[in-house]
């Protein structure tokens, strides 16, 4: 169920102030944490958000931040699928997201190793990837960008900045596709 504007603001302030409640899985599936209050098929994404809209695969293990970002992105007109683990993200690659937002550190690995898998898959190799990470030093940012991320955003961050970066990367990807001779 969507958050009320007051609840969304309250959760945003918790994230930005670093006062998040203890992380907890929403559901358990075969021993891995998943973030699946809704079915994550392509049809379910269309039912949940906007048909024909760009599709975001959000891979974030913090349930509060994940829900918040989903609400913000859906309000901006995107279809959103969520996963809380690398295993969950692998299951959703078949939905062919337009853009990936990856947490830098996940319970079953790191976002950079998932990024390598995304880049090696011909279906998703050219899709934009944004890394979200609590690691904010310049070495970690450079490592993320040099290993294939299109953008890197350190936590905590403003949601409007994330949305602007998503818009910009998708606009650039669309322009590249329009100019491609294929």
Helices and strands as residue ranges (DSSP letters): H 5-16, E 27-29, E 32-34, H 42-48, E 55-59, H 63-75, E 79-83, H 86-92, G 93-95, E 99-103, E 105-106, E 109-110, H 111-120, E 128-133, H 138-146, E 151-154, H 159-179
